[in-house]
Amino acid sequence: MTVSMFKNFFYRRSLTRLYHHETTSNQNAGCISGATMTSCSVVVGAARCPCSSLVASPSSSARAVAAAVALPPCRAALPLFSGLRRAADQVSARPLSQDVRLAPRAARFTMSAAGVTTIAQPEGFEVTTVPTSPIDGQKTGTSGLRKKVAVFQQENYLANWIQSLFNTLPVEELAGSTLVLGGDGRYFNKEASQTIIKIAAGNGVAKVLVGKDGIISTPAVSAIIRKRKTFGGLIMSASHNPGGPKYDWGIKFNFKSGEPAPESITDKIYDQTQTIKTIRRASIPDVDLSRLGATRHGSFTVEVVDPVADYLELLQEVFDFQLLRGLLSRPDFRFKFDAMHAVTGAYAKRVFVDALGAPLESLVNDTPLEDFGGGHPDPNLTYAHDLVETMFVADGPDFGAASDGDGDRNMILGRNFFITPSDSVAMIAANAQETIPYFKSGIKGLARSMPTSAALDRVANKLDLQFFEVPTGWKFFGNLMDAGKLSICGEESFGTGSDHIREKDGIWAVLAWLSILAARNAEVAVGQPLVSVADIAQQHWATYGRNFFSRYDYEECESQGANALFDNLRATVAKAKKGDAYGAYTLDFADEYSYTDPVDGSVAAKQGIRFVFQDGSRIIFRISGTGSAGATVRLYVEQYEPDKSRHMEDAQQALKPLIDVALNLSKLQEFTGRDKPTVIT
């Protein structure tokens, strides 16, 4: 790097913190600038301090750059920062190969016998630069990095990813910033919290807001980021995947507006994981996560916060809690909420019982456990079987709901009635302006993920609202929300939400449905028949028609077979022509879905293979990597039915001819070796 290049880069980044050496009368005989060794403020990973007494003469490059920025001609005094490797000479004239970073202000340099460089801080803690090397397999998926717990417990596995994240973020914005840290309560979260906090402090973060016991739901993290205007937040969760020592763990980063990090950031994180050489870690004590309150370590603060308060306050702004309390406190209305021993157990009593007056016995599995009680915290008909059994009896509760591991997904049930996620978002959107105060002034727009049924499209068309179809992944909704184009959105994977935050929100969806029920029953006297979930669904279908929809999940397939399946599907798409017959269905088009973001122009390719027929029916195939082992192959089938007399048919029976077409054209059973799906939704 030339002197001119250095100056331009320095001023462009606005790094005004020039760490200098104080020239003293008690000079170190070998230090070129005359500084004492203890006033050197540069961290050099595993390298000998350039200011040590072994330095016999200055290098020409050090003198030139120092002169350019009006610093003493000691290369240790240069303003070095995240991601910049200096080609400075060692004593032996070899270039430094280690990452070099600035310590916080007034840092002091020492060396350990092991070659690890430590900086003692007058503020009360030290920062250690620890050598590391890249670890394979740290590419972030649509919902963060997910692996088995044992993988994250490998030396530096988590630390490498966290440091790579900090290497990616703008250094001038990260320095002095505040971050939120929380998770779903699963195994390894508490240990991981301590690692993340120390690396955050080591990278110049001024404050970390961490949930009590390490717990904050994903929606609540987004809410806290937005309310407190933090730089972002880290979420420790593998979402709806199982937890425990033998199962899954995950980590993801949400950015300034509370949205999951876009690919422009996650791609850079991955790039950093492939070249990382050092980790910066503060030598501070572990935080007592069980006690609310702030702990200071000089200029760095850790505050253990109530995970519920800010989120509950936001919900009270969005919904009419008086209306909701009127429904939940009715003696003739019965409600069940299954937290699946996951994070919403920390929220359920505060929201549904304390704030809304529901009986305590309305809650089940409401104690968060590190292994989710041995269950699979995925709110669907297969894994939430306890709730399904409770609801599908003659005298079952009027309304039932469940949420997943990190609280961003939901399942909605009536007595003997299941609402598909695709129908749920459509029905919420159709009733939102009338029943939810947050939308009283109007709805900006609606959106769904591509595999989600077109039920929401029909609502947007009838209400004359702008509509968007996006790839799977909540981050694609965030851009539209930030641009003021989107209010309500959803995914067929049990995710529903709005622009009150930038994540899907399980409890929000439950309260939205309760709001619809409360409004419809506001004038119904106690003891009279209540308007039910089934009534609302049938009224909706009578107005809009019904989109029969089902999803088949084939979990943990062998990757080789799954990839061969999709290669075969791509070959089929390449040969397909409009008008081709597939059983009783006539093809309109077949393609591999690609999305161009209307806000920033970014392109997301290979987002699923589609076969769309002339009657509007669709067959979609996707391969998912959000699990921690193997591949999940997903098959989606959808068929529109305008005939009211057929609306109450069983979805699996109504869709059977289309499902048969999908299995035959894909040869799914042949490629995966599976004769039936793991989960049917």
Order of alpha helices (4+ residues) and beta strands (2+ residues): alpha-beta-alpha-beta-beta-beta-beta-beta-alpha-alpha-alpha-beta-alpha-beta-alpha-beta-beta-alpha-beta-beta-beta-alpha-alpha-beta-alpha-beta-alpha-beta-beta-beta-alpha-beta-alpha-beta-alpha-beta-beta-alpha-alpha-beta-alpha-beta-beta-beta-beta-beta-beta-beta-alpha-alpha-beta
